[in-house]
Each structure stands twice: as structure tokens, then as C-alpha cells.
């Protein structure tokens, strides 16, 4: 199922762009960003943890050489002028050894909610099959 996300452009896919931009900006705090729960491209509901990666080997400006097609529509990022290039295609990162790094991509982990909850046995708890501290009646809402 994960083949559906190969080649997915997080910066140009409309419903993913805002959370991706937030993740890039999180580098100042050295934090990863949690997104979700949301409907995953590969199916199911899940969460995504993204951590931006910056290197001195990345180009100063990201180049989107071709329009990106998603659900039959083409998307591109306008980098045709200096002002637009700085706005849409420039993602500077922290300095490394005095040299400015630039955005390379994301390290990302994806988990389906059903996979996270399976070991907890919520369904068995709700049906009374599991006892915890003498209590056999549980309810939950996701």
C-alpha cells in the first residue's frame, strides 16, 4: 500500500503543503512535527511525524522542474522571479560550521491508527473480555 506515496511531493500537494511548511519551519526548535490524525494516501487513518533535514550540500533554491500531478491536476511552485524564488523555493536552515544549510527533505514516520491501537485491545476492553483493577466495563471514543 505504501507505493501510493512514492514520489508524493509534500510541498506541492495542496492538502499537505501547510503542514509540510510548518515542519520545515520547526528546525529552529529542533523539533519534529506531528500531523494528524488524517486520511493517509496509502489508505486508512493515521499520524505522520516529520523532521526536516538540512545539509550544506542542498541547493539554495528548491527546483520544481516539472509540474507535479496529483489527482489529475497539475501543481507547480512559481520561482520565476527573485521575489517569488525567495517566497516559494527558498528554505534556509541552521548554520553548520559557519556555512548556511538548506532544506533537503524529510525524515518521516507514518503509523496507522489501527496499528497503534491494536496492542491496547480497546475492543476487548469495551466488550468486557479484559479486566483492569477489577473493572470490566470500559468505553472509548476516537
Buried (B, 14 or more C-beta within 10 A) or exposed (E): EEEEEEEEBBBBBEEBBEBBEEBBEBBEEEEBBEBBBBEBBBEBEBBBBBBBBBEEEBEEBBEBEEEBEBEEEEBEBEBEEEEEBEEBBBBBBEEEEEEEBBBBBBEBEBBBBEEEEEEEEBEEBEEEEBEEEEEEEBEEEE
